[in-house]
Amino acid sequence: MNEKKLNYYSVALMAFTTVWSFGNIINGFGKFGGVRVVPLWILVLVFYFVPYALMVGELGSTFSKEDAGVSAWVKKLLNPRMAFYAGWMYFVVHLTYIPQRISNLIVSTSWTLFGKSIVNDINIVLLQIISLLIFLLAIYLSTKGVSILGKLSSIAGMSAFVLSILFVIMASFSPVVAPNATYYEASCLNYSDGYSLDLLMNLSVLIFAVGGSEKISPYINKMKNPNKGFPKAMILLALMVGITAIFGSRALGLLFDSNNIPQDLLMNGAYYAFVKLGEYYHIGDVLVRIYALSVMLANAAAIIISIDAPLKMLLEGSDKEYLPKFLCKQNKDGAYIGGLSLICIVVSIFIVLPMFGIDNINQLVNWLIKLNSICMPLRYLWVFIAYFFLKNTSKYSSDGFVFMKNKTLGMFVAAWCFLITVASCIMGMRSSDSFEFTMNIVSPIILISSGIFISYLTKKE
């Protein structure tokens, strides 16, 4: 029986829902002075996102029998020890991502239940205690193996995605529906004050936003004519991301003054936007409640998935000789309680520490977004390392899709994306707040060096 093959537009849509979200538009708009972000979106898409996605395509096509995972690519092209470090990096960067998801869950729950944010003025100590309790509950559920969360996350995530597209359409037509409402200048050409150094230091936020296309690599060789289909899928993906980034930023520019952006835009901006649309279209708070509910469910599922999935990828995808025994210990439900204990300790520290340097949830959300834009892109580096060594060897070659046929040019593009990622992460560390600045530097250093320490423990065993 012939296996049903995927069309290029199916793969593009799958990649789009994996890579993109409304939060990316909000974060870019808030961090780069409103609609001033549009030219930067275009530059990042052309000079970073497109080559990144096409490198993933060639790697996935070359190692199609290895489940197309980054660790498997590194293992083939370098050695098992480097593959362990790649898997460890993918796992460990999620430890700073979990507190961000918990904060988002608290905010979205407030909007779902009350139609507004009631957490803005909550004492940070109380807030982090609540966050810690939520996290410990998530750890407990992870030990029981909750399988329904994958489907819940997909449904909630798709709902939030559809509503995000709906927002762009409705906001764009709102001047027609509500011509008497207050609107702002939405063209980036009319902001002549340019881009300050402080704005450009936020480049890591855009790099973080467009990463993750390696998740669709297992589908490359399930396509009809992948050699032609996958490049078309990536071009279509880039167009969809570009269109939603540009028109989404413009839609936000109509509703929010780019010269006077709300202080809590990154935390509540999406909800404020849906509140305004409800007023313009005379439907009350229906849209914001539905959007908040979908985000709340997606965050609840994502917290546990972010605990469970990266840990399993590390422990089940790495050679056991590089893993200490305590990490691999399992309970009767098959949960890796040793690894979960490590996650519990590290994430609890990241939840508790803000009590000593963060004043409120708005500052916390802003900092966590910045911290994750520094830490999460570190996992992309292994994609570029793998592609660099793929072009540097004649041992492996793709019989399907090839991004760069020229060896030297391929190595240059891989090095280019590697350096852009490192530079953006380093620039993102800058902060006027001493606590945030210290944490921005110390966190990635600890996360990276922890893999070496774990490797040392294994060697001692």
C-alpha positions as CSV (number, residue, x, y, z in Angstrom):
1,M,0.0,0.0,0.0
2,N,1.4,3.4,-1.0
3,E,1.8,5.8,1.9
4,K,-0.1,9.0,1.5
5,K,2.3,11.8,0.6
6,L,2.2,15.3,2.0
7,N,1.8,18.4,-0.2
8,Y,4.2,21.3,0.2
9,Y,1.4,23.6,1.6
10,S,0.5,21.0,4.2
11,V,4.1,21.0,5.5
12,A,4.2,24.8,5.3
13,L,1.1,25.0,7.5
14,M,2.5,22.5,10.0
15,A,5.7,24.4,10.2
16,F,3.8,27.7,10.6
17,T,1.8,26.5,13.6
18,T,5.0,25.2,15.1
19,V,7.2,28.3,14.6
20,W,4.8,31.2,14.8
21,S,2.4,32.7,17.4
22,F,0.6,36.0,18.1
23,G,3.0,36.4,21.0
24,N,5.9,36.8,18.6
25,I,4.1,39.8,17.0
26,I,3.4,41.4,20.4
27,N,7.0,40.9,21.6
28,G,8.5,42.4,18.5
29,F,6.1,45.3,18.6
30,G,6.8,46.0,22.2
31,K,10.6,45.6,22.1
32,F,11.3,47.5,18.9
33,G,9.2,50.6,19.3
34,G,5.9,49.6,17.6
35,V,5.8,49.4,13.8
36,R,9.5,50.2,13.7
37,V,10.0,46.5,14.0
38,V,8.7,45.8,10.4
39,P,12.0,46.4,8.5
40,L,13.8,44.3,11.1
41,W,11.3,41.4,10.7
42,I,12.1,41.5,6.9
43,L,15.9,41.4,7.5
44,V,15.7,38.6,10.0
45,L,13.4,36.5,7.7
46,V,15.6,36.9,4.7
47,F,19.1,36.7,6.2
48,Y,18.4,34.3,9.0
49,F,15.1,32.4,9.0
50,V,15.1,31.2,5.4
51,P,18.6,29.8,5.4
52,Y,18.0,28.3,8.8
53,A,14.9,26.5,7.6
54,L,16.5,25.3,4.4
55,M,19.5,23.9,6.3
56,V,17.1,21.9,8.4
57,G,15.6,20.6,5.2
58,E,18.9,19.3,3.9
59,L,19.9,17.8,7.2
60,G,16.5,16.1,7.6
61,S,16.7,14.7,4.1
62,T,20.2,13.5,4.5
63,F,19.5,11.6,7.8
64,S,15.9,10.6,7.2
65,K,16.3,7.2,8.8
66,E,17.6,8.8,12.0
67,D,14.3,10.4,12.9
68,A,15.8,13.7,11.8
69,G,16.7,14.8,15.3
70,V,19.5,17.3,16.0
71,S,21.2,14.9,18.3
72,A,21.2,12.2,15.6
73,W,22.6,14.5,13.0
74,V,25.4,15.6,15.4
75,K,26.1,12.0,16.3
76,K,26.6,11.0,12.6
77,L,28.6,14.1,11.7
78,L,30.8,14.4,14.9
79,N,30.6,11.8,17.7
80,P,28.3,10.5,20.4
81,R,29.7,12.8,23.1
82,M,28.8,15.9,21.0
83,A,25.4,14.4,20.3
84,F,24.9,14.2,24.1
85,Y,25.8,17.9,24.5
86,A,23.3,18.7,21.7
87,G,20.6,16.8,23.4
88,W,21.5,18.3,26.8
89,M,21.3,21.8,25.3
90,Y,17.9,21.2,23.9
91,F,16.7,19.8,27.3
92,V,18.3,22.4,29.6
93,V,17.2,25.6,27.9
94,H,13.6,24.6,28.6
95,L,14.3,25.0,32.3
96,T,14.1,28.8,31.9
97,Y,11.1,28.5,29.5
98,I,8.9,26.8,32.1
99,P,8.7,29.8,34.5
100,Q,7.7,32.0,31.6
101,R,4.9,29.6,30.7
102,I,3.7,29.6,34.3
103,S,3.6,33.4,34.4
104,N,1.6,33.3,31.1
105,L,-0.8,30.8,32.6
106,I,-1.5,33.0,35.6
107,V,-2.1,36.1,33.4
108,S,-4.3,34.2,30.9
109,T,-6.3,32.6,33.8
110,S,-7.0,36.1,35.1
111,W,-8.3,37.3,31.7
112,T,-10.4,34.1,31.3
113,L,-12.1,34.3,34.7
114,F,-12.5,38.1,35.1
115,G,-12.1,39.6,31.6
116,K,-9.2,41.7,32.9
117,S,-5.8,41.3,34.5
118,I,-6.0,41.3,38.3
119,V,-2.4,40.2,38.9
120,N,-0.6,43.4,38.0
121,D,-0.4,44.6,41.6
122,I,0.0,41.2,43.4
123,N,3.0,41.1,45.6
124,I,5.9,39.3,43.8
125,V,6.6,37.0,46.7
126,L,2.9,35.8,46.7
127,L,3.0,35.5,43.0
128,Q,6.1,33.3,42.9
129,I,4.7,31.1,45.7
130,I,1.7,30.5,43.5
131,S,4.0,29.9,40.6
132,L,6.0,27.4,42.6
133,L,2.8,25.5,43.7
134,I,1.7,25.3,40.0
135,F,5.1,24.0,39.0
136,L,5.1,21.3,41.7
137,L,1.7,20.2,40.6
138,A,3.0,20.0,37.0
139,I,5.9,17.9,38.3
140,Y,3.5,15.6,40.1
141,L,1.4,15.1,37.0
142,S,4.5,14.4,34.9
143,T,5.3,11.5,37.2
144,K,1.9,10.0,36.3
145,G,2.3,10.3,32.6
146,V,-0.6,12.4,31.4
147,S,-1.0,11.5,27.7
148,I,-4.1,13.6,27.0
149,L,-2.1,16.9,27.3
150,G,-0.6,16.5,23.8
151,K,-4.1,16.6,22.2
152,L,-5.2,19.4,24.6
153,S,-2.1,21.4,23.6
154,S,-2.8,20.9,19.9
155,I,-6.4,22.0,20.1
156,A,-5.8,25.0,22.3
157,G,-2.7,26.0,20.3
158,M,-4.6,25.8,17.0
159,S,-7.5,27.9,18.5
160,A,-5.1,30.6,19.7
161,F,-3.4,30.5,16.3
162,V,-6.8,30.9,14.4
163,L,-7.8,33.7,16.7
164,S,-4.4,35.4,16.0
165,I,-5.0,35.4,12.3
166,L,-8.6,36.5,12.9
167,F,-7.2,39.5,14.9
168,V,-5.0,40.6,12.0
169,I,-8.0,40.5,9.6
170,M,-10.4,42.2,12.0
171,A,-8.0,44.9,13.2
172,S,-7.1,45.7,9.5
173,F,-10.8,46.3,8.7
174,S,-11.7,48.0,12.0
175,P,-11.3,51.6,10.5
176,V,-14.2,50.6,8.2
177,V,-16.3,49.0,10.9
178,A,-15.6,51.7,13.5
179,P,-14.5,54.8,11.7
180,N,-15.0,57.1,14.7
181,A,-12.6,55.1,17.0
182,T,-9.1,56.4,17.7
183,Y,-6.4,55.0,15.4
184,Y,-2.6,55.7,15.2
185,E,-0.1,55.9,12.4
186,A,0.7,52.4,11.3
187,S,3.4,52.9,8.7
188,C,7.0,52.4,9.7
189,L,8.1,55.0,7.1
190,N,6.6,57.8,9.2
191,Y,8.9,57.2,12.2
192,S,12.0,59.1,11.3
193,D,13.7,58.8,14.7
194,G,15.4,55.6,13.5
195,Y,16.7,52.7,15.7
196,S,18.6,53.3,18.9
197,L,21.2,51.0,20.2
198,D,18.8,49.9,23.0
199,L,16.3,48.8,20.4
200,L,18.8,46.8,18.4
201,M,20.0,45.0,21.6
202,N,16.7,43.2,21.5
203,L,17.5,41.3,18.3
204,S,17.5,38.0,20.2
205,V,13.7,38.4,20.7
206,L,13.2,38.1,16.9
207,I,15.8,35.3,16.6
208,F,13.9,33.4,19.3
209,A,10.6,34.0,17.5
210,V,11.6,32.4,14.2
211,G,13.4,29.4,15.6
212,G,12.1,25.8,15.8
213,S,11.6,24.8,12.2
214,E,13.8,21.7,12.9
215,K,10.7,20.1,14.5
216,I,9.1,19.5,11.0
217,S,12.2,17.8,9.5
218,P,10.8,14.3,10.0
219,Y,8.1,15.1,7.4
220,I,10.6,16.1,4.6
221,N,10.8,12.6,3.1
222,K,7.1,12.0,3.5
223,M,6.4,14.7,0.9
224,K,5.6,14.5,-2.8
225,N,8.8,15.3,-4.6
226,P,10.7,16.7,-1.6
227,N,13.5,18.1,-3.7
228,K,11.1,20.7,-5.1
229,G,8.3,20.5,-2.6
230,F,10.3,21.4,0.5
231,P,11.9,24.6,-0.8
232,K,8.4,25.6,-1.9
233,A,7.1,24.8,1.6
234,M,9.9,26.9,3.2
235,I,9.3,29.8,0.8
236,L,5.5,29.6,1.6
237,L,6.4,29.4,5.3
238,A,8.6,32.5,5.1
239,L,5.8,34.4,3.2
240,M,3.2,33.4,5.8
241,V,5.5,34.4,8.7
242,G,6.4,37.6,6.9
243,I,2.8,38.6,6.0
244,T,1.6,37.9,9.6
245,A,4.6,39.7,11.1
246,I,4.2,42.8,8.9
247,F,0.4,43.0,8.8
248,G,0.1,42.0,12.4
249,S,2.6,44.7,13.5
250,R,0.6,47.2,11.3
251,A,-2.7,46.1,12.9
252,L,-1.2,46.6,16.3
253,G,0.1,50.0,15.1
254,L,-3.5,51.0,14.4
255,L,-4.5,50.2,17.9
256,F,-1.5,51.3,19.9
257,D,0.6,54.4,19.7
258,S,4.2,53.4,18.6
259,N,5.6,56.4,20.4
260,N,3.7,55.6,23.6
261,I,3.6,51.8,24.0
262,P,1.8,50.6,27.2
263,Q,4.3,49.5,29.9
264,D,2.6,46.1,30.2
265,L,2.2,45.4,26.5
266,L,4.2,42.2,26.6
267,M,2.1,40.9,29.4
268,N,-1.4,42.1,28.4
269,G,-1.0,43.5,24.9
270,A,-2.8,40.6,23.1
271,Y,-5.7,40.9,25.5
272,Y,-6.0,44.7,25.2
273,A,-6.1,44.2,21.4
274,F,-9.0,41.8,21.6
275,V,-10.8,44.1,24.1
276,K,-10.6,46.9,21.6
277,L,-11.8,44.7,18.7
278,G,-14.8,43.7,20.9
279,E,-15.6,47.3,21.3
280,Y,-15.2,48.1,17.6
281,Y,-17.3,45.2,16.5
282,H,-19.9,45.5,19.4
283,I,-19.4,42.0,20.7
284,G,-18.3,42.8,24.2
285,D,-15.6,40.6,25.8
286,V,-16.4,37.4,23.8
287,L,-13.2,37.5,21.8
288,V,-10.9,38.2,24.6
289,R,-12.4,35.5,26.8
290,I,-12.2,32.9,24.1
291,Y,-8.6,33.9,23.3
292,A,-7.6,33.9,27.0
293,L,-9.2,30.5,27.5
294,S,-7.3,29.0,24.5
295,V,-4.0,30.5,25.8
296,M,-4.7,29.3,29.3
297,L,-5.2,25.7,28.2
298,A,-2.2,25.8,25.8
299,N,0.0,27.1,28.6
300,A,-1.2,24.5,31.1
301,A,-0.4,21.7,28.6
302,A,2.9,23.3,27.5
303,I,4.2,23.5,31.1
304,I,4.0,19.7,31.5
305,I,5.1,19.0,27.9
306,S,8.1,21.3,28.4
307,I,9.0,19.2,31.5
308,D,8.4,15.8,29.9
309,A,9.3,15.9,26.2
310,P,12.8,17.4,26.3
311,L,13.7,15.1,29.2
312,K,12.6,12.0,27.2
313,M,14.4,13.3,24.1
314,L,17.6,13.6,26.1
315,L,17.4,10.3,28.0
316,E,16.0,8.1,25.2
317,G,18.1,9.7,22.4
318,S,21.5,9.8,24.0
319,D,24.0,6.9,24.5
320,K,23.6,5.6,28.1
321,E,27.4,5.8,28.6
322,Y,27.1,9.6,28.7
323,L,24.2,9.7,31.2
324,P,24.5,9.3,35.0
325,K,22.4,6.6,36.5
326,F,20.3,8.9,38.7
327,L,18.9,10.7,35.6
328,C,17.7,7.5,34.1
329,K,15.9,6.2,37.2
330,Q,12.2,5.5,36.4
331,N,9.1,4.8,38.5
332,K,6.4,2.2,37.9
333,D,4.6,4.6,35.5
334,G,7.7,4.9,33.3
335,A,8.5,8.5,34.4
336,Y,12.1,9.5,34.8
337,I,11.9,10.6,38.4
338,G,15.7,11.2,38.6
339,G,15.5,13.7,35.7
340,L,12.3,15.2,37.1
341,S,14.0,15.8,40.4
342,L,16.8,17.7,38.6
343,I,14.2,19.8,36.8
344,C,12.4,20.4,40.0
345,I,15.5,21.8,41.7
346,V,16.7,24.0,38.9
347,V,13.3,25.4,37.9
348,S,12.4,26.1,41.5
349,I,15.5,28.2,41.8
350,F,14.5,30.2,38.7
351,I,11.1,30.7,40.3
352,V,12.4,31.7,43.7
353,L,15.2,34.0,42.7
354,P,13.0,36.8,41.2
355,M,11.6,37.4,44.7
356,F,15.0,39.1,45.5
357,G,15.2,41.3,42.4
358,I,11.9,41.7,40.6
359,D,9.2,44.1,41.8
360,N,6.0,43.0,40.0
361,I,4.6,40.6,37.4
362,N,5.0,43.0,34.5
363,Q,8.7,43.3,35.1
364,L,8.9,39.5,35.6
365,V,7.1,38.7,32.3
366,N,9.4,41.2,30.4
367,W,12.5,39.7,32.0
368,L,11.5,36.1,31.3
369,I,10.9,36.9,27.6
370,K,14.3,38.5,27.4
371,L,16.0,35.7,29.4
372,N,14.5,33.0,27.1
373,S,15.4,35.0,24.0
374,I,19.0,34.6,25.3
375,C,18.9,30.9,26.3
376,M,16.5,29.2,23.9
377,P,18.3,30.1,20.7
378,L,21.4,28.3,22.1
379,R,19.8,25.1,20.9
380,Y,19.7,26.4,17.3
381,L,23.5,26.5,17.3
382,W,23.7,22.7,17.0
383,V,21.7,22.9,13.7
384,F,24.3,25.2,12.3
385,I,27.2,23.1,13.6
386,A,25.7,20.0,12.0
387,Y,25.2,21.7,8.7
388,F,28.8,23.1,8.8
389,F,30.2,19.6,9.2
390,L,27.8,18.2,6.7
391,K,29.2,20.5,4.0
392,N,32.7,19.8,5.3
393,T,32.5,16.0,4.6
394,S,31.8,13.9,1.5
395,K,30.7,10.9,3.7
396,Y,27.1,11.9,3.7
397,S,24.9,13.5,1.0
398,S,21.2,14.0,0.5
399,D,19.4,12.1,-2.2
400,G,16.5,14.5,-1.9
401,F,16.6,18.1,-1.0
402,V,19.9,20.1,-1.2
403,F,20.1,23.7,0.0
404,M,23.7,24.5,-0.8
405,K,25.5,22.5,-3.5
406,N,28.7,24.6,-3.1
407,K,30.7,23.3,-0.1
408,T,32.4,26.6,0.8
409,L,29.2,28.7,0.5
410,G,27.3,26.2,2.6
411,M,29.9,26.3,5.4
412,F,29.8,30.2,5.2
413,V,26.0,30.3,5.6
414,A,26.2,27.9,8.5
415,A,28.9,30.0,10.2
416,W,26.9,33.2,9.4
417,C,23.8,31.9,11.2
418,F,25.9,30.6,14.1
419,L,27.5,34.0,14.6
420,I,24.3,35.9,14.3
421,T,22.7,33.7,16.9
422,V,25.7,34.1,19.3
423,A,25.9,37.8,18.8
424,S,22.1,38.4,19.3
425,C,22.2,36.3,22.6
426,I,25.2,38.3,23.9
427,M,23.6,41.6,23.0
428,G,20.3,40.5,24.6
429,M,22.1,40.2,28.0
430,R,22.3,44.0,28.3
431,S,20.0,45.5,31.0
432,S,19.9,48.6,33.1
433,D,18.7,46.5,36.0
434,S,21.6,44.9,37.9
435,F,19.6,41.8,38.9
436,E,18.4,41.1,35.4
437,F,21.8,41.8,33.9
438,T,23.5,39.4,36.3
439,M,20.9,36.7,35.7
440,N,21.1,37.2,31.9
441,I,24.8,36.4,32.1
442,V,24.9,33.7,34.7
443,S,21.9,31.7,33.5
444,P,23.3,30.6,30.1
445,I,26.7,30.0,31.5
446,I,25.3,27.7,34.2
447,L,23.0,25.9,31.6
448,I,25.9,25.3,29.2
449,S,28.4,24.2,31.8
450,S,25.9,21.9,33.5
451,G,26.2,19.5,30.5
452,I,30.0,19.3,31.1
453,F,29.4,18.7,34.8
454,I,26.9,15.9,34.1
455,S,29.3,14.3,31.6
456,Y,32.0,14.5,34.3
457,L,29.7,12.7,36.8
458,T,29.0,10.0,34.3
459,K,32.7,9.5,33.8
460,K,33.2,9.2,37.5
461,E,30.6,6.4,37.6
